[in-house]
Each structure stands twice: as C-alpha cells, then as structure tokens.
Amino acid sequence: MWTREKTLYEDASSKEEPYFYAIEWDFYIMCIKALVETMVYFLTVIACGELVFRFCRQSPGIERPRLKTVANGLLLASVGKFLAVPAIVWGQSNNLIYVALARLVIVVSSVQAFSVMWEVRSSIALVTVGSGFLAQALVRLLWSHPFS
C-alpha cells in the first residue's frame, strides 16, 4: 500500500517538477533584472554627479566625495523601497496613490542625499536623480519590450 502511494506521489511530482523549476528560474531572472536596473540607476547618478562636480560647482574649494560614500548614500536613500513590503502584505500593490507616495519618498530621500554628498542645490540634485530614474525606466522598458 505504501509503495503504491509512493509511486503515485513520485509520478505526480515528476509531472509538476518542470513547473517548479520554471518558477524558480523566473525568480532568479527577476532578481538579476532588479540588480541590473539598480546598477544602471547608481551608475547614471554617479556619472551625472561627476559631470555636475566638474561643471556646476558652487565654490572651487569643495573636494569630490569618495565613490564608496556616494554609493552608501544612494543605497541608504533607497530604503524607501521597503515600503513595497506593506503594500504587498496589505494588498495595496496596485493602488496608484500608495505606489506614488512610496516613489515620492524614494525620490525626496535620493535628492536630499545627493545634494548633501555633492554639496549642490536641490534643483541640480533633482535633475541628476531624475536622470537616474529615467535611465532605470528605460532599462525596464527594454526588459518588457525587447526590440519589437
């Protein structure tokens, strides 16, 4: 009796295994996509920060911040992304107001961190951080519509 049930279970599980592995690989692919999008955002903001530092300095005595400091500041400013967890738990992930408020928190904290690290005006920081989010959105658009 036990061997018969075990055989039936093995037959049923072997039919569902490809689906399980497909779901698992989709998860890994989504993690890689999120990593690439985040790296594009960081690299765009850092590159724009270098341009701002070279051409838009308010006073010539300011020295360029270290790359590690900039990366840590941008990473810390991205903590607002954890607001997605309550949105998923409470079923608000499709609510436009909640998503917009979470994105606003991320933008404001990124602008503030950039303006403090690079010692520039908030308007210049907003343009720089906005260019990073624009580059990230373009990568996301390329993921969803690959050269069609």
C-alpha positions in Angstrom: 0.0 0.0 0.0 2.8 2.5 1.0 4.8 1.7 -2.1 1.8 2.2 -4.3 1.2 5.6 -2.8 4.8 6.5 -3.0 4.8 5.5 -6.7 1.7 7.6 -7.3 3.3 10.6 -5.5 6.5 10.3 -7.5 4.6 10.2 -10.7 2.6 13.3 -9.7 5.6 15.1 -8.5 7.7 14.4 -11.6 4.9 15.9 -13.7 5.0 19.1 -11.7 8.8 19.5 -11.3 9.3 21.4 -14.6 6.8 24.0 -13.4 8.5 24.3 -10.1 11.9 24.8 -11.8 10.4 27.3 -14.3 9.0 29.3 -11.4 12.3 29.2 -9.6 14.3 30.3 -12.7 11.8 33.2 -13.2 12.6 34.3 -9.7 16.3 34.3 -10.4 15.8 36.2 -13.7 13.7 38.8 -11.9 16.4 39.2 -9.3 19.0 39.7 -12.0 16.8 42.2 -13.7 16.3 44.2 -10.5 20.1 44.2 -9.9 20.8 45.5 -13.4 18.1 48.2 -13.0 19.6 49.3 -9.7 23.1 49.3 -11.1 22.0 51.4 -14.1 20.4 53.9 -11.6 23.6 54.1 -9.5 25.9 54.4 -12.4 23.8 57.1 -14.1 23.6 59.1 -10.9 27.3 58.8 -10.2 28.2 59.7 -13.8 25.9 62.8 -13.7 27.3 63.6 -10.3 30.8 63.7 -11.8 29.5 66.0 -14.6 27.9 68.3 -12.0 31.0 68.3 -10.0 33.1 69.3 -12.9 30.8 72.0 -14.4 28.4 73.2 -11.8 30.5 73.6 -8.6 29.4 76.5 -6.4 32.8 77.0 -4.8 36.1 75.8 -6.2 37.4 74.6 -2.7 35.0 71.7 -2.5 36.5 68.3 -3.0 34.8 65.4 -4.7 33.2 62.8 -2.4 34.5 59.3 -2.4 32.8 56.7 -4.6 32.1 54.5 -1.6 30.4 57.4 0.3 28.2 58.2 -2.7 27.2 54.5 -3.2 26.4 54.2 0.5 24.4 57.4 0.5 22.4 56.3 -2.6 21.8 52.9 -1.1 20.6 54.4 2.2 18.3 56.7 0.3 16.7 53.7 -1.4 15.4 52.4 1.9 12.0 53.7 0.9 11.7 50.7 -1.4 10.9 48.7 1.7 7.5 50.4 1.6 6.7 47.8 -1.1 6.5 45.1 1.6 3.5 46.5 3.4 1.9 47.2 0.1 2.1 43.6 -0.9 1.0 42.4 2.6 -2.0 44.7 2.7 -2.9 44.2 -0.9 -2.1 47.8 -1.9 0.4 47.0 -4.6 -2.0 48.1 -7.4 -3.1 51.2 -5.5 -1.8 54.2 -7.5 -1.7 56.5 -4.5 0.3 54.1 -2.4 2.8 53.4 -5.2 3.1 57.2 -5.9 3.7 58.0 -2.2 6.4 55.3 -2.0 8.1 56.6 -5.1 7.9 60.2 -3.8 9.7 59.1 -0.5 12.4 57.4 -2.6 12.9 60.5 -4.9 12.9 63.0 -2.0 15.4 61.0 0.0 17.6 60.4 -3.0 17.6 64.2 -3.9 18.4 65.1 -0.3 21.3 62.5 -0.1 22.7 63.7 -3.4 22.6 67.4 -2.6 24.3 66.7 0.8 27.0 64.5 -0.6 27.9 66.6 -3.7 27.1 69.9 -2.0 24.9 71.2 -4.8 21.5 72.9 -4.9 18.4 70.8 -4.6 17.3 71.7 -8.2 20.5 70.3 -9.6 20.2 67.2 -7.4 16.6 66.7 -8.6 17.7 66.8 -12.3 20.5 64.4 -11.6 18.4 61.9 -9.6 15.7 62.2 -12.2 18.1 61.2 -14.9 19.0 58.1 -12.9 15.3 57.2 -12.6 14.8 57.9 -16.3 17.6 55.6 -17.2 16.2 52.9 -14.9 12.8 53.3 -16.5 14.3 52.9 -20.0 16.0 49.7 -18.9 12.7 48.5 -17.5 11.0 49.4 -20.8 13.7 47.4 -22.7 13.0 44.4 -20.5 9.3 44.5 -21.2 9.5 45.2 -25.0 12.8 43.8 -26.4 13.4 45.3 -29.8 9.9 44.6 -31.2 
